[in-house]
C-alpha cells in the first residue's frame, strides 16, 4: 500500500503541529440539503469547532447531473470556495454512490436483484449492480467531470471514491451479474474441467458442460454448492474492488498528486468485502465504524475493529471517516451515547492508529431516512451539550497533534481472515450456530482485558516482532500459512490455534487424514471426528491453565488424539469426556497450543494468563481493571500512552509522562477520572 497522506491546503499547512499535518477533524458535509446562508454559518461553526476536513458531494449525483446531458456544478463550486476561504480542506467524493432516478428509469438493467429474484428499485441508495457495464460507463463519466473541474481547486485535499461500497448491493444475483460471474470464473479456472474439480460438482449431479449453465447461487431447493457460494463471495468483493479501481484510475490520470481513498466498513457483522485485498488500491485506508448501542462492551468491539483496520492498513495510520456523535437511526432501538462516550470512542480510534476523527454528519438532517441520526450540529443547535462536546473534542485533537504519524505498538497478534469468515458461515456445517467474528472477538477481548498491546492482522501478515500469535477458527489454510506459523514457533514464538482451523483448502476441500487438517503436524494432534455441543449446554474442563476443575465451555468439543503434544486440560463431561481439551506441543524454541472448545470468559482469561507468561508478554502498565491501554510511538522513540477509563470510578495507572490533553506532568502514576482519558507523552526511560 502506498504511504502518501493528505496533501494539506495552504491554510492548514502553516498551522500543522507536525510536518505531516494535524490530526484531521470533521465529517460528511451535505450542503445541498440546506440554503446557501446556512453554508456560511456552517463554515463559521466549523472554525469554532476546530474542523479542518469535510467530505463533500457523497450523495450529490442527482444534483450534479439532473439529466443525461445536463450538468450543474455551480453550487458545488461555491461550497468548495467557502470551505477554502475558511481554511477547511475538502475530501471530495466522486458522487457515484447513488444513481439518479433518471438513470435507473432509462436503464432499469442497472438495478440489482436479490437472492430470491426480486429487483431492488430506486428509492433508497446504492440501487445499482456492481457488474453493470452501463452503470460503470455513466459513473466514470461523472468521475472524469469531477476530476477535470476540481483537480486544481485549492480546497481539494483528497478524493473519496463512492461511499461504503457494497453496503447494500454487494450480493447481486441479476442476469447482468450472472454474465460477469461466468467471466470471472473462466478467468480463474480457464476450463470447465478445472471448475468442476474445484467445485466438486460430481456431488449431487451438479457437473457443468457449458459456461452459460452457471448461475449465481440463487435460492434453490436445498444447500447450494458451498464452493460456488465461496467463489460468489470472492467475485462479489472483486466486482466492487474493480469499481474502486476504475474510479481511481480516472482520478490518478487527471490528478496524479491527489491521494485517493474510499471508506471501508470494518465493524460488526459487515463481512462481504475482503478489505485486506482492497487496501493496495487506496493511498490511505479509511474506515466507518458504528458501535452497537445496546452492547455493554461495545468499546471492546470498537478497539477490535480499529486494530483490524490498522492491520488492513499494513500498520500505517488510517482515517476514521465516519462514526456517530450519539445515536444512529438503523438499529432496533437507537440509544444515545452517554456523557463522555463520544470523546472516549473518538480517542480510542486515535489510540489504535487513526490520524483522523470524522463523523456522519456535520449538520443533522431535517428530512430523509437519516434525519434521526445524530450529527455534529444536532437538531437542538449549538446551545446543546452535544455541540459543546464537539467543540471540546476539536480542542483535544489539536492537543494530540504530535501523535500524528506514530505507529501502534503490539507484542501479540490475532489473525483474521475474511475468506475463512465467509467459509465458516456457509450452511451445512457441524454447528451452524457458529459466528466467526464474535468468536475471534472473544479472544481479542481476553487480551484487551489483560492490557497488553494487541494487533489484529490479516492471515498473510508478517509476524516479525510478535511473541504470541492467536489463530482463531482459521478454517481455510494452505501450506504457506502453516510454514510461517511453524517457523514463528520454532524461533521462540507461542502459537495458539482454535478448533475448526486448517480444515479446508482454498477450494473448501477438506484436508484428509484427520482434523485439524493443515495444522495437525504443527499442533501434534489428530482428531477423528468433531463433537459439537448443543446450544445452551455447558461442559466442563479440568486443568491448571483454565483455573482448575470448574472451568466452563460450550459450543464445541473434540476427542483429541495426542501425537507429540501434551494435554494441558481435559474434558470432565460432555461428548468428549476424558479426552484432552487443550494441548501444547514444543516446537523448537517455542510452542504450539490447540484449544478445542469455546471457553467461558473466565476460563479463557486463565488460559491467556498462562500464554502471556510463556510468551513473556507483560501488560503495558499496571492499571485498574476496565482501563484500556494502548501505546503509539514515533520514529524518534517517543511513546504516547493512551489510558481510557471505561468505568464509572476514578482509575489509577502506574505510568509517568506529560498528559497532552491537560499539560500535567505525572511521575509514577496518573489518576484517570471516571469515563476520562489521559494521553501521556513519555520517553524510553519513562516507559
N, C-alpha and C positions, 0 to 999 in steps of 0.2 A: 504494500500500500504506500502511495506517495505520502510524504510527510509535510506538504505545504499546509499553511494555516491561512486564516483570513487575511486578505490584503486590506488593512485598515485605511479608510479615507483620511485625508489630511486633518480634519477637525479632531479626530481621535488620536492621531499619531503622537502629537506633542504632549498629550496628557497620559500617555501609556506608562504605567508603573514599571513595566519591563520592556526590553527590546521587542519581544514577541507581541506585545499588546496587552491590554487589560483583560480580565475575565469579561466575557460578553454577557449582557443582561438585557432581556426584553421579551418579545413574544410575537405571536401571529397578529398582524395588524390588518384589519379588513375595512378600510376607509369607505369602500363602495356601499357599505351599509348605513353611512351617515352623511349629512350635508357638509359642504366644504368648511363652514365656520367651525364645525366640530374638529376638523383636521388640525386647524391651527391651535385649538385648545389642547388637542391630543399631544401635539409636539411640545407645547409648553409643559404639560404634565409629565411627559417622558423625561424632559430635562430635570424636573423636580425629583423624579424617582431614580435618576441615575441610569436610565435606559440608554444603551448605546448601539443596539441592534434590533431591527424588527424584520419579520418575514412578511412580505407583501405579495399580493396577487395570487394567492394559493388557489382560490376558487373563483377566478375572475374571467374565465374563458368567455362566458356568455356576454359579459360587458365589453371585453376587448374585441370580440368578433360577433356582433349581433346578427350577422347574416353571412352567407358563404363568401361574398365579395365585398364585405363592408368591415372596416376596422375603426376602432375608436381608442386611441392611446392618450388623448389629451388629458383626461382626468388622471391617468397614471403618471404622466409627465409632471403634473402639478404635485402629486403626492411625493414623488422622489425629490423634487426641488425643495419642498417643505422640509422633508427629512434632512436633506443635506444642509440646508441653511440653519438647522438647529443642531448640527453635529451628530446626527444619528445615522449610522450605517444601515444599509438595506441588504438583506438576504432575499434576493428576488426570485420568486417562483416562476417556473415555466408555464404555470396556469393550466396544465394539461390534466389535472386531477379529475375534473368532472366535465363531461361534454355538454354543450348547449343543446337545448331541445330541438332546434332546427336540424342538428346533425343526426340525431337518432331518428328523427322523423324522415329525413332524406335517405338515411342509410340504416334501416332497422336491423340489418345483419350485424351491426356493431354490438348489439345488446348481448349480454352474457346469458347463459342458460344454466339452471341448477341441476343437481344430480337426478331429479325426477322429471326433467324435460321442461320445466316451467321457465319461460322467458322472464328476465328481470328488467322491468321497464324503467323509463325515465321518471324521475320524481324524487329520487334520493340523491346519492352521489356514487361516483365510480361505476356508472352504467355503461361499461364498455368491456369488450372481450380483450384480454391481453394478446390474443392471437390474431386479432382483426387487422389485416393489411390496410383497410380503409381508415380505421382509427389511427394507425401508425402514420399514414400519409398526412392526414389533417393535423395531427398533434405535432409532427415535426415541422410542418409549415408554420404553425404558431410559434414554436421554439425559435425558428430562424428569424421570424419577425421580431421577437423579443430581444434576441441577441444583437441583431443589427441596430435596433433602436436604442438599447440601453447599455451596450457593451462599454461605451466610454463615459457613461454618466458617473460623476464623482461620488455619488452615494452608493454605487454598487460595490458591495464587499464580496459577495459570493452568489452562486446560483443554487437554487433549491429545485431539484427535479421532481415534478409532480407533487404528490403528498401521500404518505403512508401507503405506498404501492402495495396492492393486494389486500388491503384491509377488508374489502367486501367482495372482491371479484377475482380472487386468486384461482379458485377452482371453477373453471368454466367448462361445461360439458356440451357446448354447442357443436353444430356441424363444422363451423369455422375452426374451432379448437380441435376437432377430430382430424381434420386435414393436417393441421400443424403438428399434432401429436404423432401422426404417422411419419411425417418428415423427420421429426426429432428421433423417433425410434430407428428409422432407416439409417440416419447418420450415426447413431450409437451402435447398432448391431450389424449393419451392412447387409446381412442376409436374413431371410426368414428362418432358416435353419438355426442360426445363432439366437435369434429372438425366441424361437420355440424352446431351445435349450435353456436360456436364461429364465424364461417364464414357467418352465416345467409344464408345458401345455399338453403333454401326454396324460396328465391327470384330468379327469372329467371330460375327455374328448375336446379339449379346447384348442387343438392344433390349428394354426393358420396356414393357408396356402396362397394368400394374396394380401398385399398390404392394405387394400381398401376394405378388408374384412375386420380390421382392428378399429375399435371404438374406445373412447374414454371409459373409465369404469363407472358407467351409469348404473342406476338401480337395476338389480337383476333378481332372479328367483331365490338365490341363496348367496353364500360367500363368493365375492368376486375374487379372481386370481390375485393373491397377495403381492406378487412381484409386479403385476400390472398396476396395482394401486400404488406401490412404492415408486415405480417409474413415472406414473402420472404426477405424483408429488414432485419428483425431480423436474419433470417437464414444466409443471406449473410455475415453480420457482424460477426456472430458467427463462420462461417467456417474459416474466416481469423484469428480470435482470436484463434481458435484451432490450426492453423498452427504456430502462435506465441508461444502458449503454448507447442506444441510438440517440437519445436526447443529449447525452454527454458529448457525443461525437460532434453534433451540430454546435454545441456551445464552445468546445475547445477549438474547433476550426475557426470560429469567428472571434472568440475572446480567450486566447490560449493562456493568458496570465490570471484569469479569474478562477478561483477554486470552485469546485462542483461538489455538492453533497445531495443526499436525499434522506428523509427521516425514516430510520428503521423503527420497528416496534418490538423491542426486546422487553417483554413484560407478560406476565400472566400466562395464559394459555395460547398466545399467538405463536403458531408453530409452522405455518405453511411456507414461509420464506427462509431459505438457508442463508442467513446473513454472513456466515463465515465465507461463503463463495462470492458474496456481493462486495465485500469490504475493499477489494482491489480495484473496484470500479468507481470509487469516490476519492476525492482528495483529503477528506476528513470524514470520520464516521459521526453521524448524528443519530440521536435516538429520542423517541417519545416514550414516556413512562407515566402510567397512572396506577395509583395504588387501589386495592380493593378496600373500600372504606370500612366494611364490616369486619375485616381481618384484624384481630388484636395485635398481630405481629407483622403487619404489612411493611414495617420499616426493615425487616429482615429480607423480605422478598424484594424490596427496593434495592437493598445493598447487593443482593444476588444478581439482579438484573443489571445494575450498574457495573458490577465486576465482570459479568458476561459481555457487556458492551465494550468494556475496556479490553477484554481478551479478544473479541472480534476485531478491535482496532489495532491489534498487534502490540498492545502495551503503550500505544500513543495516546495522548489526551484526546478527548472527544467532546461533542456538544450535546447537552441536554436541550433538544429542540422544542419539546413540549412537555409540560406537566401542569397540574392544576393548582390554583391558589387555594381552592377549597373544594366544594362538591363538584362532581361531574353530573351528567344527565342520563347516563346509559346503563347504570347498574339498577338492580331491582329496587333498592332503597338507597338514595344518594345522600350519604351523611356528610355534613360539613366537617372540615378539618378543625381539630381542637386548637386552642390558643398555642402558638409556638410551633405547631406541626408543619406549616408551610416552610418556616425557616429551617427546621430540622431536616425535612425532606430535601430542600434545596442544597443545603450544605453537605448532606450525606452524599449527594451526587458529586459534588465537588471533591469530597474526600476520596471517592472512588474513581477519580480521573477526569471528571467533566471540567472543561475550561469555559463553559457557558451554562447559564441558567436562564431558560426561556419558558414561557407559558403559552398555553392556549387559553384565552387570547388576551389582547390588550384591553379592549372595551367589551363588556358583556352585551350580547345581542338583545335587541328588543323583540325580534321575531325569528322564526325558524326553529328547526329541531333542537338546536343547542342553546336556546335562549335561557335555559336554567343552568347551563354550565358556567361555573364561576370564571372570573377574569380578573385582570389586574385592576381595572376600574369597574367596580360592581354596579349593579342597578342603583344601589344606595348612593353612589357617587364618592367623592373624596372625603366627605365627612363620615368616615367609617373606619372601623378597626382594621378591616382588610386592607384598605388603601394605606393606612399608616404602616401596616406590616410590609407592604410592597416597597414603600419608601425606605424603611429601615433595612430591608434586605439589600436594596441597592447600595446603601452605605456599607453594609457588611462586605459585599463583593469588592468594593473599592479597597477596603482594608486588606483583603486577601489577594490583591493583585500580584504580589510576588510569587504566589503559588503557581501561577500560570506556567505551563511548560514542564512542570515537575512530573515525576512518574510515581505510580503506586508501588509500594514495596510489599513483597509476599514471600514466605518460605513454604507455603503449602499451596497445592493446586487441586482443583476439581475439574475433571474432564467433562466436556459437554459436546454432544453430537446431534445435530438436527436430524440426520437421516436415521439414527437409532431411535430418536423420538418418534418419527413417523412410523418406523417399522414395528416398534413395540406396541403401538396403539392400533395397529391393524387388527381386525377381528380374527376369530378362530385360534386364539392363543390359550395356553393352560389356565391363565387367570385374566379374564377380560375386565377386571376391576383396575388393572394396572394404569397408573398415571405417571409417566416418565418424569416430567418436570418437577412434580411435587416430591417424588422420591429423591431426585437429585438435590432439591432444595433442602430436604431434611438433613442430608449430610452437611451441606453448607451451613445450615443453622447451627449444628453442633460445633462446628469450627468457629463460627461467629461468636457463639456464647463463650468460647474459650479465649476470645480476644486475641487471636493470632491473625497475622496477615495472610489472607487467602485470596488467590486468584481463581477465576473461572475461565478456562481456556478451551479452545477447540481441540478435538482429539488429535489433530496433526501438529499441535503447537510444540515448540522447542521446550524441553523440560529442564534445561540447564538452570541451575540456581535454586531449584526447589529441593526440599528434603523429604516431603511427604506428598504423594500423589494419590488422590482418590478417584477410582474408576467406577462410577455407579451405573449399572444397567446399560453398559455399552454393548448393545445387542449385536450390532454389525461390526465385525473386527477382521482385519486382514493381517498378513504376516508382518508387514512393516510396522504396524502399531505394536504387535506383540514383541517384536525385536527391540523397539525403542524402550518399552517398559521393562523388558528383561535387562537391557543394558543399564537402565536407570537403577534398577535394584542391585545389580551386580557391582555397580560403582558406589554403593553405600546408601542408596535411597530406600524408602519404605513405600511400597505399593499396596493399596487396598482395592480389591475388586469385589463387587457385589454380585449377587445372583442375576441370572438372565443376561449375563455379559458373554461376549465371544461366541454366541450361539450360532450365528449365521454369517455367510459372506455377503458381499455387496449385492448379489442377486437374491438374497434372502433364502439361500440354500443352506441347510443345516451342515455344520462341521461334524462329520461322522466320527464314531469311536467313543462317544460318551461326552457328557457335559462337564465343565463349561467350555467345550469346543476348543476354540483357538487358544484359550488360556489354560488348558489342562497342564501342560508342561511347566509353565511359569508358576502355577499355583501348587503343583504337586498333588493334585486330587483327580478323582474320576467319579462322576455321578451317572448312574444308570437310568434314573427316572426322577422327574420332578414330583414334588408332593405339596401342591398348593393347600392353603388353609382357607376355610370358608369365611366369608365376611362376617365380622362380629366375634369370631372365635379368637381366643388368646392362648398362646402356647408359652412354655417356659424353658429357660436355659440355665445351665449351671456352669460357672467359670469365673475365675478372679477378674478377667478382663471385662466382664459385664456386671460386676458387682455382686457375684455370689449366685445362690440357687434360686433367687426370686426374680431374676431378670425376665422381662416380658417381651414377647414378639408377636407378630401376626402376619397374615397375608400369604406367606410362602415358607416352604422348608424343603430341604433336600437331604437324602441319606448319602452322606459324603464318604466315599472310599478314599482313604489316605494312601498316597503312593510314596512320597518322600516329604510329606508335611506332617506337622504335629497338631493335635486337637488342642484348642485353647478355650473352647466352650462346647457343651454337649446339650442335646435336647433332652429335657426331663419328661416331656409328654408330647402329645400331638402325633401326626402321621410319621414323623422321623425320630420317634423316641429312641434314645440310646445312641444315636448317630452324632458325629461331630457337627456342630452348627457354625463354628468359626475355626479356621485353621491358619497355620503360619508355616511357611517354608523358607528356610535360609537360602539366599541366592547371592553368592559372592560375599561382598561386604554388607549387603542389605537383606531385605526380606520382602516376601510377597504374601499378603493375607487374603483370605477368602471369607466373605460373610454371606450366608445362605438364607437370610430371612430379613424381614422388616423389624428391626429392633425398636423398642419403645424409646422415647426421647431420653429417659434416664439411662437405659442400658447402652444406647448409642453414645451418650455422653461419657460413660465409664470407659467404653472402648476407645473413644477418641483420646481420652487422657492417656491411655496406655500407648496408643500410636504416636502421639506427640512426644511422649517421654522417650520412646525408642528412637524416633527420628531426631531427637534433641532440638525440638522446636519449643520455644517459650513464648509466653504472652508478650505483646508489645509493651505493656506496662502493667503494674499491679493496679487494679481498679475495681470498684464495686460492680456487682452484677447489674446488667442492664445498660451499661455504658459501652457504646460502640467505639472501638479504637481502630484507626487507620493511619498509616504513615505515607506521605508523599515526600520525595526527595529530589532536589535539583542536581545538576551536573557538578556543582561545587561541593556537594556533600551536605548542604543544609537540609535538615529534615523539618517537615511540617506535620506535627502530631494532631490529628483531629480527635477530639473526645466529645461524643454526642450522647447526652444523657436522655435515655428514653423512659426514665422512671419519673415518678411523682415526688421523689425525695432528692435533696442535695446529695451529690455523689463525690467521692474522693478518687483522684488519680495520682499515683506516685510518679511524678514527672516534673522536669524543670524546663524553663524556657519562657519566651515572651509571647503573651497571648496577642495575636494580631488583631483580634476583634476589640480588645479593650486597651491594649498597650501595657497591661500589667505584667510585671516580671515575677515569675514564680520560681522558687527554689525548693526542690524536694517534693512538693505536692501542689495540687491545684484542686479547688472545690468548684465543681460544675453544678450550677443551680438546677433545680427540677426542670426538666424539659429544655435545658440550655445546651450551649455549645461552646467549647474552647478550642482554639487552634494555636498550638504552641510552636513557634519557631525555635529550633534547637540545633546546636552544633553536635558533631560526632561525640564530643566529650560529655555533653549533656544527655545523650541517648542512653 
